């Protein structure tokens, strides 16, 4: 006999700095007891200014809490801008300190996607988010002079790595990996679980997900996609769809919860790092499925910058990238989903 208790988790993890993410509503196992079958266990807590939730099959007679906490501690000390003594904080403050493997991996992948996106995914864009009030500072009066000053400190073409050290062509350029670090964190945990031989797991960090195998009912893992309505402020309260995932990474970005209005005009928290201005288009939410969560994380952010049509083009021309895009048309929600996206039946 197998007994389980389920809960639609509400994950609310505003990511300050480079990008905010809209966390998907996850259908997670919160407790389970097994008689003659594999037991599933959970690990959850807080990290990098957000939450994490993990469900895994207890294929081995070991607890994964300590291992998971060790990984999260190492990543927090390397990549978290919320940690005032982390490696990235010290580098942003101008210290000449050698980067570790975690930092180097994320930096290199960020640069790769910066190049692929022609600068529209940019982990050095924190100054732009600050002036618009979506970063670590209060919003300023955005004038051409203020915008030009922020743009002068934006661009991964101004910062690179040499022999393990960060080098800048413009003093004051900083990094914020929030648009990619949570996805990478889920990937690192998954890698360690794989080495141990864990056959089934769902790892979620700040809304970014890696899945493998099956859930406790022997089915694909279920991931709820929130309906992108302005009043839908609680994750999981009202779902657009439930996607099915058995392997790979998934991430969702959106701009319908983070915005402000001024003089009758709405300003999205999604900033185009090349122009410095909030984007204006009808794409409300972008969910990406990829081989790993780090890639899904970055692509979802990129899609929210370029909008619906360009996002569709990228999905349809990119190997290993699947997308579920929610957009507005004539006052209604419409959905584009690529052929590889599986949706749970509504019955």
N, C-alpha and C positions, 0 to 999 in steps of 0.2 A: 504494500500500500504506500502511496506517495501523497503527502499532504503539503500544500503550499499556500502561502499567503502573498498576494500581489498588491502592489501599490503603484499608481501613476505618480512618479516623483516630479516635484516642481523644482527645477534647477534654475536659479536666478543668479547669474554670475556676470555682472557688468564688468567688462575688461577696459580699464582706463589706459589711455596712452594711444598706441597706434591704431587699434581697432577694438570695437565692442563686438561681442558675439551674442546671438540669440540662441540660447541652449535649447536643444530639442527636449521634448517631454519623453522620458524614457520609461518603458514598461519594465520594471525591475522586480526581481525576486527579493523580498525582504526577509523571509525566513522559510526554511524548508526542512522537513524531516523525512528520513528514508528508511524503508524496511526492505532489505534485500536489493536495493538499487543504489546507484552512485549518489552520494550526498552532494548538494551544492551549498557553498558558503558565500558570505559577503564580507567585504572590507570597504569601509567608507570613512570620510573625514574631510579635512580642509587642507588646501595647499595653494600656493601662488595666488592668494586673494580670492580663491574660488573653492568649489567642492569637488570631491571625487567619489564615485560609487563603482564598486567592482563585484561581479558575481562570477564564480568559477566552480568547476566540478572538482571535488576533492579526490582526484585520481591517486594522489600520494598521501601517505599518513603524515603530512606536515601542514603547519599553519603558514599562510602567506602574509600575515599582517606585518611581521617584522621586516621581511624582505621588501614589501611594498613601501613601508615607511622609510626604509633606508634609501630606496631609489628616489622617492619624493624629496627627501632631505637633500640629497646630492643635487638634484635638479633645481630645487629652490635656491641653494647656495650658488648655483651657477647662473641661472637664467631669469630669476624673478626680480623685476624692478620694484616690487613691494618690499624686498629684503634690502635694507640699507647697507648690509655688508656683503652682498652677493658679488660675484665676479662681474656681472654686467653693470651693476651700479658703480663699482670701482672703476671699470673701464670708462663708463660715461662721465665719471668725475675726473678723468684725465690720467689715472694711474697707468704706468707702463707695467702691466702684469701679463704674464703669459696665459693664453686661453687654454681651457681644458678641452677634452674631447666633446663634451656635451655642447659647449658654446660653439666650438668649431663646426660641428655637424649642422647646427641650426643656422649659423651664419652662412655657411656654404650653400645650404638648400634655399635660404632666403635670397641669396644673390642669384642663384639659378632661376628662381621664379621671377625675380625682379627683371632679369634679362628676357625671359620668355614673355612676360607681360608688358615689355617695353616701358618699364618703370611705373606701372599702375599698381603693382604690389610692392610696397616699400616699407621696410621695418625701420627706416630712419625718419619717418614722417611725423613723429611726436610733436614737433613745434607747431605744425598745422592744427593738430587736434587741440593743443593748448589754447591757441588764439580763438578757436571757435567754442571753447568751453566743454569739450568732450575729453579732455585729458586730465592732467593733474593740477591745472590752474583754472581760475575763474575766467569766463569769457571776456575778451577784450573788445573794444570797438575796432572792427576790422577795417582798416584803411589800406589803400594801395601800398603805403610805406610799411605798415605792419606785416602785410601779406608777403611783400618782397623780402623782408627780413627773415620770415619763417621759411620761405622757399630757399633762401640762401643756405639754410642749415639742413635742407632735405635732399636726399638722393644718395642711393648706395654707390653711385659712381664717385662719390666723395670720400668713401671709407672702404677699406679692404684689409686683408690680413697678409702679413709677411713673416715667415718663420715663427708662426704661433702668436704674433702680436698684432694688435689692431693699429692701423695707420690711417691717418686722415689727411686729405689735401686741404680741408677747411676746418680750422679749430672750432670746437663747439658742436660738431655733428655727433649725435647720440643714437643709440639703438633701443628699440623696445620690441621684444619678441612675442608680445601678447597675441598677435594674430597668427602665430604658428606654434608657440611653445606648448600649449595644452595638448594639441594634437601629437606633438613629438613626445610628450610625457607619456601619453597612452601607448605610443609605439614602443617606447623603452620598456615599460612594464610588460607589454605583450611579449617582447623579445626574451625577457628573463623568464616569463612563464613558459614560453616555448622550450627554452633550454631545459627546464625541469620536467617537461613532458605533460604539462596540463593540456587536456584535449578540448575543453570547452570553456569559454570565458566571454564576458562582456565587460570591457574596461571603459569607463567614462570619466573624463577629466574636464571640468568646465564646459560640459556639453559636447566635447569632441570624443568620438567613440571608436574603439577597435573591437571587433567581434571575431570569434572563431567557434566553429562547431555548432552545437545545439543548446537550446535553453533547457531548463529542468523538465519540460514536458516533451522533450524530444523533437522540438520544432525550431525553426529559425528564430533568431532574436528579433524582437519587435521594437521599432523606434517610432515614437509619435512625432508628427510634424505639426506644430502649432498653426492655427488659422491666424493669418497676419492682420488682425483687426486692431485698430488703435486702442480700443478698450480692453483688449485681451491681454492683461498685464500679468496673469498668473500662468506659468508654463504648465501645460497639461490640462488646463481648464476647458479648452475648446480646441479640438484637433481637426486639421484639414485632412490628414490621412495617417495611416500607420504603414511604415515601410518594413520590409523583411530583409534581414542581413545575416548571412552565415559566415562571411569572412571579409576582411578588409576594414578600411577606415571610413568614417562618415562624419561630416561636420555641417553645421547650418549657420548661416549669417543672415541678418535681416536689419531693416532700418525703421520698422514700424513702432518700436518701443522707445527708441532713443532719438529724440529730436527736440527742437524747441521752436516756438512760434514768435515772430516779431513783425509788427506792422502788417498783420494778416497773412504773412508768408511763413511756410513751414521749412525749417532747415534740418536736413538729415544729418545723422552722425557719421555717415559714410562720406569721407573726403577723398576727392581726386588728388593724389599726391603730385600730379604734374601741374594742375591749375591752382591748387590750394583751396578750391571752393567745394562746398557740399554738392553731392550729385543730385540731379533731378531727372528721374525716369520712373517707369511704372513697375519695375521689379521690386517686389516687397520682401521676398525671402528666397535664399538660394541654399539648397542642400546638395552636397557633393559626396559621391562615393568614389573612393580611389583605393589603390593597393595599400596605402598606409594613411593614418590619420593626419600626419603632418602635411601631406600633399592636399588632402581633402580640406583641411583647415585653411591653407593658403589660397586655394582655388575658390572656395566659398567667399572669402574676402574680396578677391579679385573680381568675381562675378558681380558683386554688389556695387563695384565701382563702374564697370563697363555697361551694365544694364542687360535687358532681356535678349535682344537680337544678337549682340556680340557674344554673350554667354552661351547661347545656343550654338553659335558657330564654333566656339572653342570646344564645347562638349562633343559635337559631331565630328570634329577633326582631330581630337586627342585620343590616343589609345589609352585604355584603362581608366577613363574618366566618365562617370555617369552623373546625371544631374536631375534634380527635381526642383523646378522653378515655379514659384507662385507670383503672379503679377495681376495688376488691375487693368480691366478693359471695360469701358462704358459703365463704370460703377460696380462691376462684378469681379469676383476672383476667378482667375483662369489658371490652369496648370499646364506646364510643359514637363514631360518626363521622358528621359531617353529610354531606349529599348531594354537596357539592362537593369532598370529599377523595378523591383518587385513590390507590389502593394497588397496588403492583407485584404481579403474579402470582407465586405461590410456586414455579412450575415452573422 
